[in-house]
Structures are given as structure tokens and as C-alpha cells.
Amino acid sequence: MKLTAVILAAGLGTRMKSGIPKVMHPLCGRPMIQYVMEAVSPLRPEGIIVVINKDQKVLMDFLKERINSKITIAFQNKPIGTGDALKSALPSIKGDSTILVLNGDTPLIRYETLKRFLHYHRKEKNEISILSFYATDPSPYGRIIKDSSNNVIAIRERVDASRKELEIKEVNSGIYLIEPVVRRLFRHLKKNPVKGEYFLTDIVEIANKKGMKIKAYPIAPEEELLGINTRIELARASSIMRRRINERFMLEGVTIINPETTYISPDVTIGSDTIIYPGASIEGRSSIGKNCIIYSNARIVDSVIGENVVIKDSSVIEESVIKDNSAVGPFAHLRSGSVIGENVKIGNFVEVKKSIIGEGTKAMHLSYLGDAEIGRNVNIGAGTITCNYDGFKKHKTVIEDNVFIGSDTQLVAPVRISRGAYVGAGSTITKDVPPESLAVTRTPQRHIPDWAKKRRQEKGKD
């Protein structure tokens, strides 16, 4: 049996107070409409039609990147209601296809719910099926009106509902299954006199008068059908999505000490027996191996972390790779393009940018390593800086295996420190250092007798 999904996303979203289309607001790092598209895709519809308006450039660009044989765009010329929005998609739908109508601002809907909904619709051979739910506060929603046989006869919007109808707790989610026979009834939709819009909900009453079979299925919890119209609702949905994501990882063997304060994006992968402390943020498509420890307030973005890695408190890892058995932080920053080898220690207030750090190397304190290639078993002393920028271009520093760099050293790139060499503390290195040699650039130390005593006398302190 054929199925076409129509996602309504042309609404202006004025209550978001934003220049961004409502459905493009991020929810745990993804546009909320992406969740709806992903919930529908496993149903294998013939097509997914997204209804937008021509002013939604950001949304249009997002969809164009995903357009294929199944995903297409339909335009609603004016924002005059959900009924008109669905009519805009009808010319793109094959005549014998069941229509699944969803809203782009309902991102918490699950594939499993849609699958059950479709099963009931086909099993009972309805012309229209409505995914409903029992609302804690039904006031914003259209009420499901039924006859004595439990058939739906209407969906009554709040502006049109009687006092008795407003007491009904079962409400409309805005998700429908509609059979092809109903399509000819859309010409009977009329503008609501109060709102001046074409309500899709009115098709239910029209179809009922034609003797069609209409059922409502309250098969999902209220939170799953939360529609987002304000940033308050967006925050609420984000909290629910974070809880889902964290619970999934915990069931897969990850320890999350305080799930309420831990942020993990939906595309992240984490190995078993990893421990995540409160306040950690793991974003994008990051991958973390087994037996890692991610301490409080660490932020990991689009990075690959091996096994048995420790990321200490308040460290930032961006678009980098950290291999097995290494430790980073606290208060370290790995910038884009950094590769940290096995058994490496990157310590307090060390910044690494676009550099390769070899196995067993240590940079424990207060250093900047930028545009560098550092070999195995190198010691980087506190305060070391690779001076990689001359005001016009970035230059490379190469430090070969088994080198010792003393504290407070400046390596002025381009420069190479060859295998086994030592650089004395406080040196500024501007030339290549040969293998197994010592490079020192200190000026001779001298003492001026009684200088401090004379200074105090001049200042009247003695």
C-alpha cells in the first residue's frame, strides 16, 4: 500500500520572535524538522513533501541539500492555514497514495508511534485517522468530538468550541492519515470567519457528513506530540530529547553521573564503561571509545576519542583526534586539526592547534603548540610557545623523537629540532637544532653589587 508523507512547515512562527524559520531552530544540535523527517523515513514512503513558503531561505537551503527521489518541496504562496498548506502539496501526490500529514514543529514524534498509527489505520480501513492524545491542559488544542459509537465527527478548534466541548481532554496532535477518496473534499474547505484561515481540521466534519469512517488513536504520550511555538516550548522539548539520548546511552553501558546536566548530541557514539561527569557537553558527530572518563564541564565537538582516554575538567576539544590511553586537561584546548597520539599527556592550560603529537609525549603546563609536528617521547616544558605566525603566513615547527624542550622556550617557525636534542630553558630558537645537541640562547648572567640597597635609599625606604 502506497504512502506519501507531507510535512507542513510554512508557518511564520511569529511567537519565536526570530528571523530564523521556526522549524530550523536547533534541538540538541539538529533543526527540529530533521527529527520529523527521520521519524517518517523508516516507513519507506513513496515521497516526503515539505510544504514551505518562498521567504524561508534557510529552510529551503537545508532541504535542497537533502532533495532526492523521495524528498520534494511544495510552496504555500500565502500563510492562510493548514488546510491551504496541504492543498499546496496535493498536486505532487500520486492519486492512489495514502497521505500521512505531520507538522515540522513536532520533533519528538517517534517512528514506532507512526508505525502503530499506520497499522491501526489500515487494519480498520479508515478514510481518515487522527493521532490524538490526552492533554494536561487542553486549552490550546482542537478537541476530538465523537459520537456514541466512538467515531470522530469533528475536530473543534478552541475559537469555535462550545463550553461543553472545551471540557473534552482528548485533543488533536495535527498528525493524520488520509485516504485518496478524501482529496476531492478539499474544495469544500472554507475560511474560518474568526481567523481568516483554512483549517485542515474542518475536513473531518466534511468527511463525516459524507459518511466516511474517521477514528482517533490516543496511542502516544503527551510529551511526544508537543508542538513548538515559543522558545519556552523549545527548551522543554530539548530537555525531553536530552533525556531520551542520555537514557539510550545509559542502557548501552555508559555511566552518566547526572543526566540532567549532561548534553549529548544525537549523532554521538560512546563506548561502554565510559563515565561522564556533570556538565559535560559532547556535540556533533563525536565518537568516544570504551573506558574513558569525561570530567565536569568538558566540551567535545566533532572529535574522535579513543579508548581509556581521560578528558579532565573544563577542557575543550574541537575537531580533533585523541588516541588510546592519553589524558588531556584540566583547562586544555585542542583546536581543529589536532591529532594526539597514544599515551600522550596534554596538561593544564595547554593549547594545541593543527598539530600532531607523537606517542608518549608530554606537554604538562601553560604551552601553545600550533602548526607543529611533534615526535615520540618529547618533553615540552612549561611556557613553551611555537611562534608560528610572522604577521603574514603560518609556519611549521618540527620536533623529532626524544627531544627535551626546557621551560619558557620560544620556537620561531619555520624551525626543526632534531632527534634527541635538548633546548635549554628560556631559549629563543630561530635556527634548526642538530641531533643530540644542546641549544641555548641565554645571555650571560651578571650581578650588580648593592643595587637593591641603593635603590631603596633613592626611594627613601631605608
C-alpha positions in Angstrom: 0.0 0.0 0.0 1.4 3.4 -1.0 2.2 6.2 1.4 3.2 9.8 0.9 4.3 12.0 3.9 3.5 15.7 3.9 5.4 17.8 6.4 3.8 21.2 7.0 6.5 23.8 7.6 5.3 27.0 6.0 4.1 28.7 9.2 5.7 32.0 10.1 6.4 31.1 13.7 5.9 34.7 14.9 5.9 33.7 18.6 9.5 32.6 18.3 10.4 36.2 17.8 13.1 35.2 15.3 14.3 35.7 11.8 15.0 32.0 11.5 12.2 29.8 10.3 10.6 28.1 13.3 11.3 24.5 12.1 15.0 25.4 11.6 15.6 26.2 15.3 18.1 23.7 16.7 17.0 20.9 19.1 20.1 19.2 20.5 22.2 20.3 17.6 19.8 19.5 14.8 17.0 21.5 13.1 13.7 20.3 14.6 12.3 19.4 11.2 15.1 16.9 10.7 13.7 14.8 13.6 10.3 14.7 11.8 11.9 13.6 8.5 13.9 10.9 10.3 10.8 9.6 12.1 9.0 9.2 8.8 11.8 7.7 6.7 11.7 4.2 8.1 8.1 3.9 7.0 9.5 3.9 3.4 7.0 6.4 1.9 7.0 6.9 -1.8 7.8 10.5 -1.2 8.2 13.1 1.5 6.8 16.5 0.6 7.8 19.5 2.7 5.4 22.5 2.4 7.2 25.8 2.9 6.9 29.4 1.9 9.3 31.2 -0.5 10.6 33.5 2.1 12.1 30.7 4.2 15.6 30.8 2.5 17.4 29.0 5.4 14.9 26.2 5.3 14.9 26.0 1.6 18.7 25.7 1.6 18.6 22.9 4.2 16.0 21.0 2.2 17.9 21.4 -1.1 20.9 19.6 0.4 18.6 16.7 1.0 16.4 16.6 -2.0 16.4 13.3 -3.8 13.9 11.0 -5.5 11.8 11.0 -2.3 12.1 14.4 -0.8 10.5 17.3 -2.6 9.4 20.9 -1.8 5.9 22.3 -2.3 5.2 26.1 -1.8 2.3 27.7 0.0 2.0 31.1 -1.5 0.3 32.8 1.5 0.2 31.6 5.1 -3.5 31.1 5.2 -3.8 27.9 7.3 -3.0 24.2 7.4 -5.8 23.3 5.1 -4.4 25.5 2.3 -0.9 24.2 3.1 -1.9 20.6 2.5 -3.8 21.6 -0.7 -0.5 23.0 -1.9 1.1 19.5 -1.7 -1.8 17.6 -3.3 -0.7 18.1 -7.0 2.6 16.3 -6.1 0.9 13.3 -4.6 0.0 10.2 -6.7 -3.7 9.6 -6.8 -3.7 6.2 -5.1 -1.4 7.1 -2.2 -2.4 7.4 1.5 -1.3 10.7 2.9 0.5 11.0 6.2 0.3 14.6 7.4 2.8 15.8 10.0 4.0 19.2 11.3 7.6 20.3 11.1 7.4 21.7 14.6 6.6 18.4 16.3 10.1 17.0 16.6 9.6 14.5 19.4 7.3 12.1 17.4 8.8 8.6 17.2 8.9 6.2 14.3 7.4 3.5 16.5 4.3 5.6 17.1 3.8 6.4 13.5 4.2 2.7 12.6 1.4 1.8 15.1 -0.7 4.6 13.9 -0.4 3.4 10.3 -1.2 -0.2 11.4 -4.5 0.8 13.1 -5.5 3.0 10.2 -5.1 0.2 7.6 -6.4 -2.5 9.9 -9.7 -0.7 10.5 -9.8 0.7 6.9 -10.5 4.3 7.9 -10.8 7.1 5.4 -9.2 9.4 8.0 -7.3 8.6 11.1 -6.2 11.2 13.7 -3.3 10.7 16.1 -4.7 12.2 19.4 -3.7 12.4 23.0 -5.0 13.4 26.4 -3.7 16.8 27.3 -2.9 18.0 30.8 -4.0 21.4 29.6 -6.2 21.0 26.5 -6.9 24.7 26.1 -4.6 25.4 23.1 -5.7 22.3 21.1 -8.6 21.3 18.9 -10.9 18.9 20.8 -11.8 15.5 19.4 -15.6 15.3 19.1 -17.1 11.8 18.9 -20.5 10.2 18.5 -21.9 7.4 20.7 -20.1 4.8 18.5 -16.7 6.4 19.2 -16.5 7.7 15.6 -14.9 11.1 15.2 -17.5 13.6 13.8 -15.4 16.8 14.1 -12.3 18.5 15.5 -13.4 21.7 17.2 -10.8 24.4 17.5 -10.9 26.5 20.6 -12.3 29.6 18.9 -15.3 27.6 17.7 -15.9 25.2 20.6 -18.8 25.2 23.0 -18.4 25.3 26.7 -19.2 21.5 26.9 -16.7 20.7 24.1 -14.0 22.7 25.9 -14.3 20.1 28.7 -13.0 17.3 26.4 -9.5 16.2 27.3 -8.7 14.2 24.1 -7.2 16.6 21.6 -5.7 16.7 18.1 -2.0 16.4 17.6 -2.1 17.6 14.0 -1.0 14.2 12.6 -3.4 12.5 10.2 -3.7 9.6 7.8 -5.9 10.5 4.8 -7.1 8.2 2.1 -7.2 9.3 -1.6 -11.0 9.4 -1.6 -10.9 12.4 0.8 -8.9 14.6 -1.5 -11.9 15.6 -3.6 -13.4 17.1 -0.4 -10.7 19.8 0.0 -12.6 22.0 -2.4 -15.2 22.4 0.3 -12.9 23.9 2.8 -13.9 27.4 3.8 -12.1 30.2 5.6 -12.6 30.3 9.3 -14.5 33.6 9.9 -12.6 34.4 13.0 -9.0 33.5 11.9 -9.4 34.0 8.2 -7.6 30.8 7.6 -8.4 27.4 6.1 -8.3 24.8 8.9 -7.3 21.3 8.0 -9.3 20.1 10.9 -12.5 21.2 9.1 -12.0 18.3 6.6 -13.0 15.9 9.4 -16.5 17.3 9.7 -16.9 17.5 6.0 -15.9 13.8 5.6 -18.2 12.8 8.4 -21.2 14.3 6.6 -20.2 12.2 3.6 -20.4 9.1 5.7 -16.7 8.4 5.8 -15.1 6.4 8.6 -12.9 8.5 10.9 -11.1 7.3 14.0 -8.8 8.9 16.6 -6.0 6.9 18.3 -4.6 8.3 21.6 -1.5 6.0 21.4 1.3 8.3 22.3 2.2 10.3 25.5 1.6 14.0 25.5 5.3 14.9 25.5 5.8 13.1 22.3 3.3 15.3 20.5 4.5 18.6 21.9 4.3 21.3 19.2 6.8 24.1 19.5 5.6 27.6 19.1 7.8 29.5 21.6 11.3 29.3 22.9 9.9 28.1 26.2 8.4 25.1 24.4 11.7 24.6 22.5 13.6 24.4 25.8 11.0 21.9 27.1 11.4 19.8 24.0 15.2 20.0 24.2 15.1 18.7 27.8 12.9 15.8 26.7 15.3 15.0 23.8 18.4 15.2 26.0 16.7 12.8 28.5 16.0 10.3 25.7 19.5 10.5 24.4 21.1 10.1 27.8 18.8 7.2 28.7 19.8 5.4 25.5 23.5 5.7 26.3 23.0 4.5 29.9 21.1 1.4 28.7 24.1 0.8 26.4 26.5 0.7 29.3 27.6 4.4 29.7 27.7 5.9 33.2 26.2 9.4 33.2 26.5 10.7 36.7 23.9 13.5 36.4 21.9 13.1 33.2 20.0 16.4 33.9 23.2 18.4 33.4 24.9 16.4 30.6 24.4 17.4 27.0 25.0 14.8 24.3 24.1 15.3 20.6 22.0 12.6 18.9 24.8 11.7 16.4 27.4 11.0 19.1 28.7 7.4 19.7 30.1 6.4 23.1 31.6 3.0 24.1 30.6 1.0 27.2 32.1 1.7 30.6 32.8 5.3 29.8 32.0 7.7 32.7 30.6 11.2 32.1 30.6 13.7 34.9 28.1 16.5 35.4 28.2 19.5 33.0 30.0 17.7 30.1 28.9 18.6 26.6 29.5 16.1 23.7 28.4 17.6 20.4 28.2 17.0 16.7 29.4 13.6 15.4 31.9 13.0 18.1 32.9 9.4 18.9 34.2 8.3 22.3 35.7 4.8 22.9 35.3 2.4 25.8 36.5 3.0 29.4 37.0 6.8 29.0 36.4 9.4 31.7 35.0 12.8 30.7 35.2 15.1 33.7 32.9 18.0 34.5 32.4 20.9 32.1 34.5 19.3 29.3 33.2 20.2 25.8 33.9 17.8 22.9 32.9 18.8 19.4 33.1 16.7 16.2 36.1 14.8 17.6 37.3 11.2 17.8 38.4 9.9 21.2 40.0 6.5 21.6 39.8 4.0 24.5 40.9 4.6 28.1 41.2 8.4 27.5 40.8 10.9 30.3 39.5 14.4 29.5 39.9 16.4 32.6 37.7 19.3 33.9 36.9 22.3 31.7 38.8 21.2 28.6 37.7 22.0 25.1 38.2 19.5 22.2 37.3 20.7 18.7 37.5 18.6 15.5 40.5 16.7 16.9 41.6 13.1 17.4 42.9 11.7 20.7 44.2 8.1 20.6 44.2 5.4 23.2 45.4 5.9 26.8 46.0 9.6 26.6 45.0 12.4 29.0 44.0 16.0 28.3 43.5 18.8 30.7 42.4 20.3 33.0 41.7 23.6 31.2 43.3 22.4 28.0 42.2 23.4 24.5 42.6 21.2 21.4 41.7 23.3 18.4 40.7 22.0 14.9 43.1 19.6 13.2 44.9 18.3 16.2 46.0 14.7 16.5 47.1 13.4 19.9 48.9 10.1 19.8 48.7 7.2 22.3 49.9 7.6 25.9 50.2 11.4 25.5 49.7 13.9 28.3 48.4 17.4 27.5 48.1 19.2 30.8 46.9 22.4 32.5 46.3 25.4 30.2 47.9 23.9 27.1 46.6 24.9 23.7 47.2 22.7 20.7 46.2 23.9 17.2 46.5 21.9 14.0 49.4 19.8 15.3 50.4 16.2 15.5 51.7 15.0 18.9 53.5 11.7 18.9 53.2 8.7 21.2 54.4 9.2 24.8 54.9 12.9 24.5 54.2 15.2 27.4 53.2 18.9 27.5 52.0 19.4 31.0 51.8 23.2 31.6 51.0 26.5 30.0 52.1 25.9 26.5 51.0 26.8 22.9 51.7 24.2 20.2 50.4 25.5 16.8 51.1 24.2 13.3 53.6 21.7 14.8 54.7 18.1 14.1 56.0 16.6 17.4 57.5 13.2 17.6 57.6 10.4 20.2 58.6 10.8 23.8 59.2 14.5 23.6 59.1 16.6 26.8 57.6 20.1 26.3 58.5 22.3 29.2 56.1 24.8 30.8 55.6 28.1 28.9 56.8 26.7 25.6 55.5 28.5 22.5 55.7 27.6 18.8 55.8 31.1 17.2 54.0 30.0 14.1 52.8 33.3 12.6 55.0 36.1 11.1 52.2 38.5 10.6 51.5 37.2 7.0 51.8 33.4 7.0 51.7 30.4 9.3 54.9 28.4 9.5 55.6 24.8 10.8 57.6 23.7 13.7 59.1 20.1 13.7 60.3 18.5 16.9 61.6 15.0 16.3 61.6 12.0 18.7 63.1 12.1 22.2 63.7 15.8 22.3 63.7 17.8 25.6 62.3 21.3 25.4 63.1 23.4 28.5 60.6 25.7 30.1 59.9 29.2 28.7 61.2 28.4 25.3 60.1 30.1 22.1 60.5 28.1 18.8 60.3 30.6 16.0 59.0 28.7 12.9 59.9 27.5 10.4 62.3 25.5 12.6 63.3 21.9 13.2 64.6 20.4 16.5 66.3 17.2 15.5 66.2 13.8 17.2 67.5 13.6 20.8 68.3 17.3 21.1 68.0 19.4 24.2 66.8 23.1 24.3 67.8 24.9 27.4 65.1 26.8 29.4 64.5 30.4 28.5 65.8 30.0 24.9 64.5 31.6 21.8 65.3 29.2 18.9 65.4 30.6 15.4 67.6 28.1 13.7 67.4 24.3 13.2 69.0 22.3 16.1 71.2 19.3 15.1 70.6 15.8 16.5 71.8 15.1 20.1 72.9 18.7 20.6 72.1 21.3 23.2 70.7 24.6 22.1 70.9 27.6 24.5 70.4 31.3 23.7 70.6 32.8 27.2 72.6 36.0 27.8 75.3 35.7 30.5 74.1 36.3 34.0 75.7 39.2 35.8 75.3 40.7 39.3 75.5 44.4 40.3 76.6 44.7 43.9 74.4 46.7 46.3 71.9 47.6 43.5 68.9 46.9 45.6 70.2 48.7 48.7 71.0 51.9 46.6 67.5 51.8 45.0 65.8 51.7 48.4 67.9 54.6 49.6 67.0 56.6 46.5 63.3 56.0 47.2 63.7 56.9 50.8 62.8 53.4 52.0 66.0 52.9 54.1 
